[in-house]
Amino acid sequence: MKYRSLGRTGWQVSEISFGAWAIGGAWGGVDDRTSLAALNKAIDLGVNFIDTADVYGDGRSERLLAQLKRDRKEQIIIATKAGRRLPAQTVAGYSRENLQAWIDESLRNLQTDCLDLLQLHCPPTDVYYRPEVFAVLDDFVRAGKIRFYGVSVERVEEALKATEFPNVQTVQIIFNSFRLRPADGFFDQAKKRRVGILARVPLASGLLTGKFRPETSFASDDHRNFNRHGEAFDVGETFSGVDYETALAAVEELRRIVPHGVSMAQFALRWILMFDAVTCAIPGGKRPQQVEENCKASDLPPLPPDAMKAVERVYRERIAPLVHQRW
């Protein structure tokens, strides 16, 4: 496992980290024993950074991470998120009182007295134009409730605006072979301001594993079944907002680029790591085997220029007209 600097925090974090949404819920059936096995496998393989949120299983994911930290001696950095408990996303909802309540709940779930990294969880765009929200977060840092804070965003505009606040340490954004826009301009600004980038949805909700087919079905409690058109939350979070059939056709083109002996998931993750502005990719994993496959991406050699160009060609021809300007 290789490590990269996380913004200005001073932390060196595993470039393949662990996204803990799936072990909380909304990805089909999961049991805590298997989830803990997956988490322990990640730590065994050198993962030291885990991303979660208070709403993942209504705290279930955070509580599993608290158990993990009790069981392991290694340093494990946990980033959590707050804001999606609001019944409706409004700027007014990001008040001092609400933020304090969310933080206190995460502190209880994680059984700690200080959160490593708190991220605003895809708030409305107008929040990024309200300095008073970030001033409140500064107060929580001074009070010792959080060490650092960052944001999780839907749109590049939000990412760019967030980096203007001097104490934003990280930006979490969807970035994968089906979502290239962040690399167009945001990455340069993040590097200039030394802001860490957490690449979420790195496998496009599993599409970039190459394991799905037109007839693949998903459980009723899996967002890949119930949120394909944004019925529950932003459609960009599911399959990166790409039409399923269109995405499958693009995957078949990408499959021809993947080197022998490398899985499509590993190729997709190694492609992300080719961008030095990215601190880490945070694929999810419900089973130890998934985690092990993902972590091997860190050991792969750099992808050749022709492979990088081929991915961009597939994106520009098949995917960009659907998603590029939307997010």
C-alpha positions as CSV (number, residue, x, y, z in Angstrom):
1,M,0.0,0.0,0.0
2,K,1.3,3.5,-0.9
3,Y,0.4,6.6,1.0
4,R,-0.2,10.3,0.1
5,S,-0.4,13.5,2.0
6,L,-3.9,14.6,3.0
7,G,-4.0,18.3,2.3
8,R,-2.4,20.3,5.1
9,T,-3.4,17.9,7.9
10,G,0.0,16.3,8.2
11,W,-1.6,12.8,7.8
12,Q,-0.3,10.3,5.3
13,V,-3.2,8.2,4.2
14,S,-3.6,5.0,2.1
15,E,-4.2,5.9,-1.5
16,I,-6.8,3.1,-1.6
17,S,-8.9,3.7,1.4
18,F,-12.3,2.4,2.5
19,G,-15.8,3.8,1.9
20,A,-18.1,2.7,4.6
21,W,-21.5,3.5,3.1
22,A,-22.2,-0.1,2.0
23,I,-21.6,-1.6,5.4
24,G,-24.2,0.8,6.8
25,G,-26.9,0.0,4.3
26,A,-28.6,1.0,1.0
27,W,-26.5,-1.5,-0.9
28,G,-28.5,-4.6,-0.4
29,G,-28.1,-7.1,2.4
30,V,-25.2,-6.9,4.7
31,D,-24.3,-8.4,8.1
32,D,-22.0,-6.9,10.7
33,R,-19.8,-9.9,11.1
34,T,-18.9,-9.8,7.4
35,S,-18.5,-6.1,7.5
36,L,-16.0,-6.3,10.3
37,A,-14.1,-9.0,8.4
38,A,-13.9,-6.6,5.5
39,L,-12.8,-3.7,7.7
40,N,-10.1,-5.9,9.3
41,K,-8.9,-7.1,6.0
42,A,-8.5,-3.5,4.9
43,I,-6.4,-2.7,8.0
44,D,-4.3,-5.8,7.4
45,L,-3.5,-4.6,3.9
46,G,-2.4,-1.1,5.0
47,V,-5.6,0.9,4.8
48,N,-5.6,3.7,7.4
49,F,-8.3,6.0,6.2
50,I,-12.0,5.2,6.3
51,D,-14.9,7.5,5.1
52,T,-18.3,7.2,6.7
53,A,-21.4,9.3,7.6
54,D,-23.9,9.7,10.4
55,V,-26.7,8.6,8.1
56,Y,-25.1,5.4,6.8
57,G,-27.5,2.9,8.5
58,D,-28.5,5.6,10.9
59,G,-25.2,5.4,12.7
60,R,-24.6,1.7,12.1
61,S,-21.5,2.3,10.0
62,E,-20.0,4.7,12.6
63,R,-20.7,2.1,15.4
64,L,-18.9,-0.6,13.4
65,L,-15.9,1.7,13.1
66,A,-15.9,2.3,16.8
67,Q,-15.7,-1.5,17.3
68,L,-12.9,-1.7,14.7
69,K,-10.8,0.9,16.5
70,R,-11.3,-0.9,19.8
71,D,-10.0,-4.1,18.3
72,R,-7.0,-2.7,16.4
73,K,-3.8,-1.0,17.6
74,E,-3.0,0.7,14.3
75,Q,-3.7,4.3,13.7
76,I,-7.0,4.5,11.8
77,I,-8.2,7.9,10.6
78,I,-12.0,8.2,10.3
79,A,-13.7,10.9,8.3
80,T,-17.4,11.2,8.9
81,K,-20.1,13.5,7.4
82,A,-23.0,15.5,8.6
83,G,-26.0,17.3,7.1
84,R,-28.2,14.6,5.5
85,R,-30.3,14.2,8.6
86,L,-32.2,17.3,7.6
87,P,-35.7,16.4,6.3
88,A,-35.1,18.9,3.5
89,Q,-31.8,20.4,2.4
90,T,-31.8,24.2,3.3
91,V,-29.1,26.7,4.1
92,A,-30.9,27.4,7.4
93,G,-30.5,23.8,8.3
94,Y,-26.8,24.2,8.7
95,S,-27.1,26.1,11.9
96,R,-24.8,26.0,14.9
97,E,-27.4,24.0,16.9
98,N,-27.9,21.4,14.2
99,L,-24.2,21.0,13.5
100,Q,-23.5,20.6,17.2
101,A,-26.2,17.9,17.5
102,W,-24.9,16.0,14.5
103,I,-21.3,16.2,15.8
104,D,-22.3,15.0,19.3
105,E,-24.2,12.1,17.8
106,S,-21.2,11.0,15.7
107,L,-18.9,11.4,18.8
108,R,-21.2,9.0,20.6
109,N,-21.4,6.5,17.7
110,L,-17.6,6.6,17.2
111,Q,-16.9,6.5,21.0
112,T,-14.4,9.3,20.8
113,D,-14.1,12.8,22.2
114,C,-12.9,14.4,18.9
115,L,-13.7,13.7,15.3
116,D,-10.7,13.3,13.0
117,L,-12.3,14.9,10.0
118,L,-15.9,16.2,9.7
119,Q,-17.3,16.8,6.2
120,L,-20.4,18.7,5.3
121,H,-22.5,16.1,3.5
122,C,-23.4,17.5,0.1
123,P,-25.2,20.6,1.3
124,P,-27.1,23.0,-1.0
125,T,-24.8,25.1,-3.2
126,D,-25.7,28.3,-1.4
127,V,-24.0,27.0,1.8
128,Y,-20.7,27.6,0.1
129,Y,-21.6,31.3,-0.2
130,R,-22.2,31.5,3.6
131,P,-19.0,32.2,5.5
132,E,-20.8,32.0,8.8
133,V,-21.3,28.2,8.3
134,F,-17.6,27.7,8.1
135,A,-17.0,30.0,11.0
136,V,-19.1,27.7,13.1
137,L,-16.9,24.8,12.0
138,D,-13.8,26.8,13.0
139,D,-15.4,27.2,16.5
140,F,-15.8,23.5,16.8
141,V,-12.2,23.0,15.9
142,R,-11.2,25.4,18.6
143,A,-13.5,23.7,21.1
144,G,-11.7,20.4,20.4
145,K,-14.8,18.6,19.0
146,I,-13.2,18.1,15.5
147,R,-9.6,18.2,14.4
148,F,-10.2,19.2,10.8
149,Y,-13.1,19.7,8.5
150,G,-13.9,19.4,4.8
151,V,-16.8,19.1,2.4
152,S,-18.4,16.5,0.2
153,V,-19.8,18.0,-2.9
154,E,-21.9,17.1,-5.9
155,R,-20.7,19.8,-8.3
156,V,-17.4,21.2,-9.4
157,E,-18.7,24.7,-8.7
158,E,-19.1,23.7,-5.1
159,A,-15.7,22.2,-4.9
160,L,-14.0,25.4,-6.3
161,K,-16.0,27.6,-3.9
162,A,-15.2,25.4,-0.9
163,T,-11.4,25.8,-1.4
164,E,-11.7,29.5,-0.9
165,F,-12.3,28.9,2.8
166,P,-8.9,28.8,4.4
167,N,-9.6,25.9,6.8
168,V,-11.3,23.5,4.4
169,Q,-8.8,20.7,4.4
170,T,-10.5,18.2,2.0
171,V,-13.0,18.0,-0.8
172,Q,-14.7,14.7,-1.5
173,I,-16.0,14.5,-5.0
174,I,-17.2,11.9,-7.5
175,F,-14.3,11.1,-9.8
176,N,-13.9,8.0,-12.0
177,S,-13.7,7.0,-15.7
178,F,-17.3,8.1,-16.1
179,R,-16.9,11.5,-14.3
180,L,-13.8,13.4,-15.6
181,R,-14.9,17.0,-15.2
182,P,-13.2,17.5,-11.8
183,A,-9.8,17.1,-13.5
184,D,-10.5,19.9,-15.9
185,G,-9.9,22.8,-13.5
186,F,-10.6,21.9,-9.9
187,F,-7.6,19.6,-9.5
188,D,-5.2,22.5,-10.2
189,Q,-6.8,24.7,-7.7
190,A,-6.9,22.0,-5.0
191,K,-3.1,21.4,-5.6
192,K,-2.4,25.2,-5.4
193,R,-4.3,25.5,-2.1
194,R,-3.1,22.1,-0.8
195,V,-6.5,20.7,-0.3
196,G,-6.9,16.9,-0.2
197,I,-9.1,15.2,-2.7
198,L,-11.1,12.1,-1.8
199,A,-12.4,10.4,-4.9
200,R,-15.7,8.8,-4.1
201,V,-17.9,6.5,-6.2
202,P,-14.6,5.4,-7.8
203,L,-16.2,2.4,-9.4
204,A,-19.4,4.1,-10.5
205,S,-21.5,2.1,-8.1
206,G,-19.9,-1.1,-9.3
207,L,-20.3,-0.6,-13.0
208,L,-16.5,-0.2,-13.5
209,T,-15.9,-3.7,-12.0
210,G,-17.2,-5.1,-15.3
211,K,-19.4,-7.6,-13.4
212,F,-22.9,-6.2,-14.3
213,R,-25.0,-7.3,-17.2
214,P,-28.3,-6.0,-18.6
215,E,-30.2,-8.7,-16.6
216,T,-28.4,-8.0,-13.3
217,S,-30.9,-7.3,-10.5
218,F,-30.4,-5.4,-7.3
219,A,-32.2,-5.7,-4.0
220,S,-35.1,-3.5,-3.2
221,D,-33.1,-1.7,-0.5
222,D,-30.1,-1.1,-2.9
223,H,-29.9,2.4,-4.2
224,R,-28.9,1.0,-7.6
225,N,-32.5,-0.2,-7.7
226,F,-34.4,2.7,-6.2
227,N,-32.4,5.8,-7.1
228,R,-31.6,5.3,-10.8
229,H,-33.4,8.5,-11.7
230,G,-32.7,10.4,-8.5
231,E,-35.9,9.3,-6.6
232,A,-34.2,9.4,-3.2
233,F,-31.1,11.6,-3.6
234,D,-28.9,13.1,-6.3
235,V,-28.9,10.8,-9.3
236,G,-25.2,11.4,-9.8
237,E,-24.5,9.2,-6.7
238,T,-25.9,6.1,-8.5
239,F,-23.9,4.8,-11.5
240,S,-22.4,8.3,-11.6
241,G,-25.6,9.5,-13.2
242,V,-25.0,7.5,-16.4
243,D,-27.9,5.6,-18.0
244,Y,-27.4,2.0,-17.1
245,E,-27.5,0.6,-20.7
246,T,-25.2,3.3,-22.0
247,A,-22.8,2.6,-19.2
248,L,-22.7,-1.1,-19.9
249,A,-21.8,-0.4,-23.5
250,A,-19.0,1.9,-22.4
251,V,-17.7,-0.7,-20.0
252,E,-17.3,-3.2,-22.8
253,E,-15.1,-0.7,-24.6
254,L,-13.0,-0.2,-21.5
255,R,-12.7,-3.9,-21.0
256,R,-10.5,-4.1,-24.1
257,I,-8.0,-1.7,-22.5
258,V,-7.5,-3.6,-19.3
259,P,-4.1,-5.3,-19.1
260,H,-3.9,-9.1,-18.8
261,G,-4.0,-10.2,-15.2
262,V,-5.6,-7.0,-13.9
263,S,-9.3,-6.8,-12.9
264,M,-11.5,-4.0,-14.3
265,A,-11.9,-2.7,-10.7
266,Q,-8.2,-2.5,-10.2
267,F,-7.7,-0.8,-13.6
268,A,-10.4,1.8,-12.7
269,L,-8.8,2.5,-9.4
270,R,-5.3,2.7,-10.8
271,W,-6.6,5.1,-13.4
272,I,-7.8,7.5,-10.6
273,L,-4.4,7.2,-8.9
274,M,-2.7,8.5,-12.1
275,F,-3.9,12.0,-11.1
276,D,-1.5,13.3,-8.5
277,A,-4.0,15.8,-7.1
278,V,-6.1,12.9,-5.8
279,T,-5.2,11.9,-2.2
280,C,-7.1,8.6,-2.2
281,A,-9.9,6.6,-3.8
282,I,-12.5,5.4,-1.4
283,P,-14.1,2.3,-2.9
284,G,-16.7,0.5,-0.7
285,G,-16.4,-3.1,0.3
286,K,-18.9,-5.5,2.0
287,R,-16.6,-8.6,1.8
288,P,-12.9,-9.2,2.5
289,Q,-12.4,-10.4,-1.1
290,Q,-13.6,-7.1,-2.5
291,V,-11.3,-5.2,-0.2
292,E,-8.3,-7.3,-1.2
293,E,-9.0,-6.9,-4.9
294,N,-9.3,-3.1,-4.5
295,C,-6.2,-2.7,-2.4
296,K,-4.1,-4.4,-5.1
297,A,-4.6,-1.4,-7.3
298,S,-2.0,0.4,-5.2
299,D,0.6,-2.1,-6.3
300,L,0.0,-1.8,-10.0
301,P,2.6,0.1,-12.2
302,P,1.5,3.4,-13.8
303,L,-0.9,3.0,-16.7
304,P,0.6,3.8,-20.2
305,P,-0.4,7.0,-22.0
306,D,-2.3,5.1,-24.6
307,A,-4.6,3.6,-21.9
308,M,-5.2,7.0,-20.4
309,K,-6.1,8.4,-23.8
310,A,-8.4,5.4,-24.6
311,V,-10.4,6.0,-21.3
312,E,-10.7,9.7,-22.2
313,R,-11.9,8.8,-25.7
314,V,-14.6,6.5,-24.4
315,Y,-15.7,9.2,-21.9
316,R,-15.8,12.0,-24.5
317,E,-17.7,9.9,-27.0
318,R,-20.2,8.0,-24.8
319,I,-20.5,9.6,-21.4
320,A,-19.6,13.3,-21.5
321,P,-22.7,14.3,-23.5
322,L,-24.9,12.9,-20.6
323,V,-23.1,14.1,-17.6
324,H,-20.2,16.5,-18.2
325,Q,-21.9,19.8,-17.7
326,R,-24.4,18.6,-15.1
327,W,-22.0,18.2,-12.2
